[in-house]
């Protein structure tokens, strides 16, 4: 199974939301493109802070399986995405030759 590709499009942006208790909270995110064989959509990828963003143009695989969590009505996706280095970017392990 091929993992969805996430491409980071912008630097970290900040928006402020009001919590249920009336407090202001900063949310840090980056615009990204999520691409599968069947679709391509624009998404926001949340990060921990202004200096915690991913490099613009970087491509990641989305580990969807790690982000499945039990929810109120069944299986849901976690709020944060688990982004990993693409499998093609990992150096190949040289295969050990068997002794004859």
Buried (B, 14 or more C-beta within 10 A) or exposed (E): EEBBBBBBBEEBBEEEEEEEEEEEEEEBBBBBBBBEEEEEEEBBBEBEEEEEBBEBEBBBBBBBEEBEEEEEEEEEEEEEBEBBEBEEEEEEEEEEEEEE
